[in-house]
Amino acid sequence: MKLTALAAHTPEAVRAALAARGWGEQPAWLAATGVQPLLVLLDDISDAQREALVRWSAKAGADVLTGDGWALVGGTASRLAPLARADRVPAGLEGLSGEVARFLAGYAEPPRVWPIAGAEIALDRPALIGILNLTPDSFSDGGRFTTLERAIAHAETLKADGCQLIDVGGESTRPGAAPVSVADELGRVIPVVEQLVRRGLGPLSVDTRKSEVARAAIAAGAAVVNDVSAGVFDPELLRVAAQAGVGMVLMHMRGTPDTMDGLATYRHVAAEVAGELRVAAERAHAAGVAQERIVLDPGFGFAKTPEQNFRLLDELAAVVGLGYPVAVGPSRKRFLGQATGRPVDDRDRATAVACALAWERGARLFRVHDVALAREALTVASATTSPT
């Protein structure tokens, strides 16, 4: 008898083992995802549901830890599956089936494309979003691209380096940044969006919290709205995005750039960020934004300490488990500088590593300053998850 340990962090190991033993591609993948270990945390459950979970786990061979109003359930996807089926859910757990079904569906069939206005972005490989800051005071590259000529030249570089989307922003959201007037933001953003569209450098995203800027940028040709406030700062922005049928990025942040550092208080950062992003997605749905057009961003560096950022990166599954494509923006952030000791203009290697780690944890879109370096790291990372 010969024993071989298989990697437990990915279904690829089981798929490859089965394929090598004659299984077909689809049966091997279904079986591999079925035996993949999963952990889910259920909050706000009743005492009766908690007791029913304990009884079910003893029969199903799953692990359950419980407390007052919560349960942590661990088991393979196939063990959890009966909880998601109305015809098989154990007595007393009927109220959990919808939520478990949503989670398992997203796990088994994650989004493959992100439809935006006039195009789709494939998510079966890393999608890079190039940053084009038109601000004089951004934390990393403020003042470098404030003229039209320089902005266009940098957009051409981002595109040549392999980005799938260029994110154009006219207001700094660094910690402590002062707000910018609508008129100033429009004056920075719209001429650049118009020229980039004219030169075929799209698709483009507009990075704004303001509905007036979003509306004008969409009219000029933007295909995505990226709102760091997730529609909290200006709720009308969500309705603008819904009516235009653009892609919508909802980022997690508490407060405003001026106040967010004082709001980084969490008991369990990943679970709380995921919960607040769930509310943001529901708010966008209520405003008319189609589910398939929504991308969630955990907001690295926004209302989070360096330690919380790293914990969130490692536990990104909490956000991925909501079932939406996940974008991350760790580029040149302070938490990378604290870990490496590098100044802000020398953090692109650390950014590339953070992006690779995020890919392994389920992120599919990566907002970066240095597209070429991140693309190389992500090419290597994604090669490990491609069947051979």
C-alpha positions as CSV (number, residue, x, y, z in Angstrom):
1,M,0.0,0.0,0.0
2,K,1.3,3.5,-0.9
3,L,-0.1,6.7,0.6
4,T,0.2,10.1,-1.1
5,A,-0.9,13.3,0.5
6,L,-3.0,15.5,-1.7
7,A,-3.3,19.3,-1.5
8,A,-6.5,20.2,0.4
9,H,-6.6,23.9,-0.4
10,T,-7.8,23.3,-4.0
11,P,-10.0,20.8,-5.8
12,E,-7.4,20.6,-8.6
13,A,-5.5,17.9,-6.7
14,V,-8.5,15.6,-6.5
15,R,-9.5,16.4,-10.1
16,A,-6.0,15.5,-11.3
17,A,-5.9,12.3,-9.3
18,L,-9.2,11.2,-10.7
19,A,-8.4,12.2,-14.3
20,A,-5.2,10.2,-14.0
21,R,-7.3,7.2,-13.1
22,G,-9.5,7.4,-16.1
23,W,-12.3,9.7,-15.0
24,G,-13.8,12.1,-17.5
25,E,-13.3,15.8,-17.2
26,Q,-16.8,16.8,-15.9
27,P,-17.3,13.9,-13.5
28,A,-13.8,14.4,-12.1
29,W,-14.4,18.1,-11.5
30,L,-17.8,17.5,-9.9
31,A,-16.4,14.9,-7.6
32,A,-13.4,17.1,-6.7
33,T,-15.6,20.1,-5.7
34,G,-17.9,17.7,-3.8
35,V,-15.2,16.5,-1.5
36,Q,-13.6,19.9,-1.0
37,P,-13.7,20.9,2.7
38,L,-15.7,24.0,3.4
39,L,-16.4,26.2,6.5
40,V,-19.4,28.4,7.0
41,L,-20.4,30.6,9.9
42,L,-24.1,31.0,10.5
43,D,-25.2,34.0,12.6
44,D,-28.6,35.0,14.0
45,I,-29.9,31.5,14.3
46,S,-32.4,30.3,16.9
47,D,-31.8,27.9,19.7
48,A,-34.0,25.4,17.9
49,Q,-32.0,25.7,14.7
50,R,-28.7,25.4,16.6
51,E,-30.0,22.1,18.3
52,A,-31.1,20.8,14.9
53,L,-27.7,21.5,13.4
54,V,-26.0,19.5,16.2
55,R,-28.4,16.6,15.6
56,W,-27.8,16.8,11.8
57,S,-24.0,17.0,12.1
58,A,-23.9,13.8,14.2
59,K,-25.7,11.9,11.4
60,A,-24.0,13.6,8.5
61,G,-20.4,13.4,9.7
62,A,-20.0,17.2,9.7
63,D,-18.4,19.3,12.4
64,V,-20.4,21.9,14.3
65,L,-19.3,24.4,16.9
66,T,-22.1,26.5,18.4
67,G,-22.7,29.4,20.7
68,D,-25.5,31.8,21.6
69,G,-27.1,32.7,18.2
70,W,-24.4,31.2,16.0
71,A,-22.9,28.0,14.6
72,L,-19.7,27.2,12.7
73,V,-20.2,24.3,10.3
74,G,-17.4,22.4,8.7
75,G,-17.7,19.6,6.1
76,T,-17.3,18.7,2.5
77,A,-19.6,20.4,-0.1
78,S,-21.4,17.1,-0.6
79,R,-22.1,16.8,3.2
80,L,-23.5,20.3,3.3
81,A,-25.6,19.9,0.1
82,P,-28.7,18.4,1.8
83,L,-29.0,21.7,3.8
84,A,-29.6,23.5,0.6
85,R,-32.4,21.3,-0.8
86,A,-35.9,21.9,0.2
87,D,-36.8,18.2,-0.3
88,R,-33.9,16.9,1.9
89,V,-33.2,19.6,4.5
90,P,-33.5,18.2,8.0
91,A,-36.5,19.2,10.2
92,G,-35.9,22.5,11.9
93,L,-33.4,23.8,9.4
94,E,-35.8,24.8,6.6
95,G,-35.0,28.5,7.3
96,L,-31.3,27.9,6.4
97,S,-31.8,26.2,3.0
98,G,-32.0,29.3,0.9
99,E,-28.8,30.9,2.2
100,V,-26.9,27.6,2.1
101,A,-28.1,27.0,-1.5
102,R,-27.0,30.5,-2.6
103,F,-23.5,29.9,-1.1
104,L,-23.1,26.4,-2.6
105,A,-24.3,27.6,-6.0
106,G,-21.7,30.3,-6.0
107,Y,-19.0,27.9,-4.9
108,A,-19.8,25.3,-7.6
109,E,-20.3,27.8,-10.4
110,P,-18.6,31.2,-9.7
111,P,-19.2,34.0,-12.2
112,R,-17.3,33.4,-15.4
113,V,-17.8,36.9,-17.0
114,W,-18.6,40.4,-15.8
115,P,-21.0,42.2,-18.2
116,I,-20.3,45.9,-18.4
117,A,-21.7,48.5,-20.8
118,G,-21.0,47.3,-24.3
119,A,-18.6,44.5,-23.4
120,E,-17.8,41.6,-21.1
121,I,-14.7,41.0,-19.0
122,A,-13.7,37.3,-18.7
123,L,-13.1,36.1,-15.2
124,D,-11.6,32.7,-15.9
125,R,-8.2,34.4,-15.9
126,P,-6.9,37.5,-13.9
127,A,-8.5,40.7,-15.1
128,L,-6.3,43.8,-14.5
129,I,-7.6,47.3,-13.9
130,G,-5.1,50.0,-14.6
131,I,-5.2,53.1,-12.3
132,L,-5.2,56.5,-13.9
133,N,-5.3,59.2,-11.2
134,L,-5.9,62.7,-12.5
135,T,-5.6,64.2,-9.0
136,P,-2.8,66.5,-7.7
137,D,-2.9,64.8,-4.3
138,S,-3.2,61.0,-4.6
139,F,-1.1,59.1,-2.1
140,S,1.1,57.4,-4.7
141,D,1.1,59.3,-8.1
142,G,-0.6,62.6,-7.3
143,G,0.2,65.3,-9.9
144,R,1.9,63.0,-12.5
145,F,-1.0,62.8,-14.9
146,T,-2.9,66.1,-14.5
147,T,-2.4,67.2,-18.1
148,L,-4.4,65.6,-20.9
149,E,-1.3,64.6,-22.8
150,R,0.3,62.8,-19.9
151,A,-3.0,61.1,-19.0
152,I,-3.4,59.8,-22.5
153,A,0.2,58.6,-22.6
154,H,-0.2,56.7,-19.4
155,A,-3.4,55.1,-20.5
156,E,-1.6,53.9,-23.6
157,T,1.1,52.3,-21.4
158,L,-1.5,50.7,-19.1
159,K,-3.2,49.2,-22.2
160,A,0.0,48.0,-23.7
161,D,0.9,46.3,-20.5
162,G,-2.2,44.2,-20.6
163,C,-5.0,45.8,-18.5
164,Q,-8.6,44.9,-19.4
165,L,-10.0,48.1,-17.9
166,I,-8.7,51.6,-17.1
167,D,-10.0,53.3,-14.0
168,V,-10.1,57.1,-14.3
169,G,-10.3,59.1,-11.0
170,G,-10.5,62.8,-10.3
171,E,-10.8,62.8,-6.5
172,S,-8.2,61.5,-4.1
173,T,-9.6,59.1,-1.4
174,R,-6.3,58.7,0.5
175,P,-6.7,58.9,4.3
176,G,-7.4,62.4,5.4
177,A,-8.1,63.6,1.8
178,A,-10.4,66.7,1.5
179,P,-13.5,66.4,-0.8
180,V,-13.4,67.8,-4.3
181,S,-16.2,69.8,-5.8
182,V,-18.3,68.3,-8.6
183,A,-17.2,71.0,-11.0
184,D,-13.5,70.3,-10.3
185,E,-13.9,66.6,-10.6
186,L,-15.9,66.9,-13.9
187,G,-13.2,69.2,-15.2
188,R,-10.5,66.6,-14.5
189,V,-12.3,63.5,-15.6
190,I,-14.6,64.1,-18.5
191,P,-12.0,65.5,-21.1
192,V,-9.8,62.5,-20.4
193,V,-12.6,59.9,-20.7
194,E,-13.7,61.5,-24.0
195,Q,-10.2,61.4,-25.5
196,L,-9.5,57.8,-24.3
197,V,-12.8,56.6,-25.8
198,R,-12.0,58.5,-29.1
199,R,-8.6,56.7,-29.2
200,G,-10.1,53.3,-28.6
201,L,-8.4,52.9,-25.2
202,G,-11.4,51.5,-23.4
203,P,-13.2,50.0,-21.8
204,L,-13.1,52.6,-19.0
205,S,-14.2,52.9,-15.5
206,V,-14.9,56.1,-13.6
207,D,-13.8,56.2,-10.0
208,T,-16.3,58.5,-8.3
209,R,-18.7,58.8,-5.4
210,K,-20.8,61.4,-7.1
211,S,-23.9,60.8,-9.3
212,E,-23.3,63.9,-11.4
213,V,-19.8,62.8,-12.3
214,A,-20.9,59.2,-13.0
215,R,-23.7,60.4,-15.3
216,A,-21.3,62.6,-17.3
217,A,-18.6,60.0,-17.5
218,I,-21.1,57.4,-18.7
219,A,-22.4,59.8,-21.3
220,A,-18.7,60.3,-22.4
221,G,-18.3,56.5,-22.8
222,A,-17.4,55.0,-19.4
223,A,-18.6,51.4,-19.1
224,V,-18.1,51.0,-15.3
225,V,-18.7,53.0,-12.2
226,N,-16.3,52.3,-9.3
227,D,-17.7,53.8,-6.0
228,V,-15.5,53.6,-2.9
229,S,-18.5,54.4,-0.8
230,A,-20.7,51.7,-2.3
231,G,-23.5,54.2,-2.9
232,V,-23.6,55.6,0.6
233,F,-22.1,59.0,-0.2
234,D,-24.6,59.7,-3.0
235,P,-27.4,57.1,-3.3
236,E,-28.5,58.6,-6.6
237,L,-25.3,57.2,-8.2
238,L,-26.7,53.6,-7.9
239,R,-29.8,54.6,-9.9
240,V,-27.6,56.3,-12.5
241,A,-25.6,53.1,-12.9
242,A,-28.7,51.0,-13.0
243,Q,-30.4,53.1,-15.7
244,A,-27.2,53.0,-17.9
245,G,-26.6,49.3,-17.5
246,V,-22.9,49.8,-16.6
247,G,-20.8,47.6,-14.5
248,M,-20.8,48.6,-10.8
249,V,-17.9,48.2,-8.3
250,L,-19.0,48.4,-4.7
251,M,-16.1,49.0,-2.3
252,H,-16.1,48.6,1.5
253,M,-15.4,51.7,3.5
254,R,-16.6,53.2,6.7
255,G,-17.1,56.9,7.0
256,T,-15.2,59.1,4.6
257,P,-11.5,59.4,3.6
258,D,-11.2,62.1,6.3
259,T,-12.8,60.0,9.1
260,M,-12.2,56.3,8.1
261,D,-9.0,55.7,10.0
262,G,-10.9,56.2,13.3
263,L,-13.5,53.6,12.3
264,A,-11.3,50.6,12.0
265,T,-12.8,48.7,14.9
266,Y,-13.8,45.1,14.2
267,R,-14.3,41.9,16.3
268,H,-13.8,39.7,13.1
269,V,-12.8,41.9,10.2
270,A,-13.5,39.5,7.3
271,A,-16.9,38.5,8.5
272,E,-17.9,42.1,9.2
273,V,-16.6,43.4,5.9
274,A,-18.5,40.6,4.1
275,G,-21.7,41.5,6.0
276,E,-21.4,45.1,5.2
277,L,-20.8,44.4,1.5
278,R,-23.8,42.1,1.4
279,V,-25.9,45.1,2.6
280,A,-24.3,47.2,-0.1
281,A,-25.1,44.7,-2.8
282,E,-28.7,44.5,-1.6
283,R,-28.9,48.3,-1.6
284,A,-27.7,48.3,-5.3
285,H,-30.2,45.7,-6.2
286,A,-33.0,47.8,-4.7
287,A,-31.8,50.7,-6.8
288,G,-32.1,48.5,-9.9
289,V,-28.5,47.4,-10.5
290,A,-28.6,43.9,-12.0
291,Q,-26.8,41.3,-9.9
292,E,-24.5,40.1,-12.7
293,R,-23.2,43.7,-13.1
294,I,-22.0,44.0,-9.5
295,V,-18.4,43.5,-8.4
296,L,-17.4,43.7,-4.7
297,D,-14.2,45.2,-3.4
298,P,-13.1,44.6,0.3
299,G,-11.5,48.0,0.4
300,F,-7.9,47.3,1.4
301,G,-6.6,50.4,3.2
302,F,-10.0,51.9,3.8
303,A,-11.0,51.9,7.5
304,K,-8.6,49.1,8.3
305,T,-5.3,48.8,10.2
306,P,-2.4,47.0,8.6
307,E,-3.0,43.9,10.6
308,Q,-6.7,44.0,9.6
309,N,-5.7,44.3,5.9
310,F,-3.6,41.2,6.1
311,R,-6.2,39.2,8.0
312,L,-8.8,40.3,5.4
313,L,-6.5,39.2,2.6
314,D,-6.0,35.8,4.1
315,E,-9.7,35.4,4.8
316,L,-10.9,36.7,1.5
317,A,-13.2,33.7,1.2
318,A,-15.7,35.5,3.4
319,V,-16.3,38.1,0.6
320,V,-15.9,35.6,-2.3
321,G,-18.6,33.5,-0.6
322,L,-21.2,36.2,-1.3
323,G,-21.3,35.0,-4.9
324,Y,-20.2,38.1,-6.7
325,P,-16.9,38.7,-8.6
326,V,-14.3,40.2,-6.2
327,A,-11.9,43.0,-7.1
328,V,-9.0,43.9,-4.9
329,G,-6.9,47.1,-4.8
330,P,-3.9,46.6,-2.6
331,S,-1.6,48.6,-4.9
332,R,1.1,50.5,-3.0
333,K,-1.0,50.6,0.2
334,R,0.4,51.4,3.6
335,F,0.0,47.9,5.0
336,L,2.4,46.7,2.3
337,G,4.9,49.4,3.2
338,Q,4.7,48.4,6.9
339,A,5.4,44.8,6.1
340,T,8.3,45.5,3.6
341,G,9.7,48.8,4.9
342,R,9.5,50.1,1.3
343,P,8.4,53.7,0.5
344,V,5.2,54.2,-1.5
345,D,6.9,54.4,-4.9
346,D,8.7,51.0,-4.3
347,R,5.8,48.8,-3.4
348,D,4.9,47.3,-6.8
349,R,6.6,44.0,-6.1
350,A,4.7,43.7,-2.8
351,T,1.5,44.6,-4.7
352,A,2.1,41.8,-7.2
353,V,2.6,39.3,-4.4
354,A,-0.6,40.5,-2.7
355,C,-2.5,40.1,-6.0
356,A,-1.2,36.6,-6.4
357,L,-2.3,35.7,-2.9
358,A,-5.7,37.3,-3.6
359,W,-6.1,35.2,-6.8
360,E,-5.5,32.0,-4.8
361,R,-8.2,33.1,-2.4
362,G,-10.8,33.8,-5.1
363,A,-10.3,37.4,-6.3
364,R,-10.6,37.8,-10.0
365,L,-10.1,41.6,-10.7
366,F,-7.0,43.5,-9.6
367,R,-6.7,47.3,-9.5
368,V,-3.0,48.3,-9.8
369,H,-0.6,51.0,-10.7
370,D,2.0,48.8,-12.4
371,V,0.0,46.5,-14.7
372,A,3.0,44.7,-16.2
373,L,4.5,43.5,-12.9
374,A,1.1,42.4,-11.5
375,R,0.2,40.6,-14.7
376,E,3.4,38.6,-14.6
377,A,2.8,37.5,-10.9
378,L,-0.8,36.7,-11.7
379,T,0.1,34.7,-14.8
380,V,2.2,32.5,-12.5
381,A,-0.5,32.3,-9.8
382,S,-3.2,31.4,-12.2
383,A,-1.1,28.7,-13.9
384,T,-1.4,26.7,-10.7
385,T,-5.2,26.6,-11.0
386,S,-5.3,25.7,-14.7
387,P,-5.9,22.0,-15.4
388,T,-3.1,20.2,-17.3
